Amino acid sequence: MKRGLTLLVMPVLASVLLAAAPADDLRLEPLREAIITDARAADPASIAFDRTTTAVRRGPGIKEKTVTVERWDGKRWALVSVNGKPPSASNLKTFRKATAATPVPGYYRMATLMAAASDIMVDGDGRKVLKIPVLPPGTVRTDTGDISSHLSGEAVIAGNDGKPYVLRLKVRARENFKLNLLIKVTNFEQISDYRLGPDGRPRLASQSADSKGQMFGFSGGQTDEVFYAYR
């Protein structure tokens, strides 16, 4: 009788333990906090890079391509070239205004972004994804202002020796919205990819963005491809 009771208790106990522990640990909090802690240690003053942006603007009868090279040395920005030539006074004015209003890009910004994550899921490739219903203020800015409140995000998670990090951040418009009094945005999507550096820490490798909108009833848009070369 004693042996039979033991055989009965053991399976019941095992099923209770399995029910108490998630099969793939889809708890939001420990994953989010681990990424936030790691991101806070990624000081933008400790990195230097060249950023090359290829922007293509489209509109009725218009297709304008601009290639810009900028440099961050850990302390300040410099505009290296525009379409392969030294920047003009107008280029420099626009550049200074943009860099003054926009934070230096980098993995450290994940600390603020992940604090706004409120859900976790698994994608078709079996990767954990943190969902951000509304981006925090200042996350995405244009030359006319901050559009973060109109955007949501998804962060695809990878691991390095058991330590989680954001592999890809996908940002898209939650709705159509007005960029200003003249322009209505009908589509916006931005993808940021992160790769491990020689020190094993994640850093921003590339970005792509696609936006579409309307002005005075005419459709147009812009695509951007951005690459980071670290020095």
Secondary structure, DSSP 8 states (H G I E B T S, - for coil): -HHHHHHHHHHHHHHHHHHHS-SS---HHHHHHHHHHHHHT--GGG--EEEEEEEEEEETTEEEEEEEEEEE-SS-EEEEEETTB---HHHHHHHHHHHHHS---SGGGHHHHHHT--EEEE-TTS-EEEEESS--TTSSEETTEE-GGGEEEEEEEEEETTEEEEEEEEEEESS-EESSSSEEEEEEEEEEEEEE-TTS-EEEEEEEEEEEEEETTEEEEEEEEEEEEE-
